Amino acid sequence: MKKPENQSFEESITELEDIVAQLEQGELSLEDSMKLFERGLALSQASQKKLDTAEQKIQILLNKNGEQQLAPFNPSDDTEI
């Protein structure tokens, strides 16, 4: 099992989904549930760091004329960059 920080964002999300499914079944012992919960927290934190890094890169890419022009993401916006 890879360390959360060494997994891709997609791998982390997939593993988190698996953990949630296992925990929702309620068939695990308390000890096993706690271990999965801890793993889930580590995956969540690593994923959040990756998202923060991606946001910082986007801010840099949106830098125009020496000024930061961060625009909120709007998937229905048809404007081109």
Buried (B, 14 or more C-beta within 10 A) or exposed (E): EEEBEEBEBEBBBEBBEEBEEBBEEEEBEEEEBEEBEEBBEBBBEBBEEBEEEEEEEEEEEEEEEEEEEEEEEEEEEEEEE
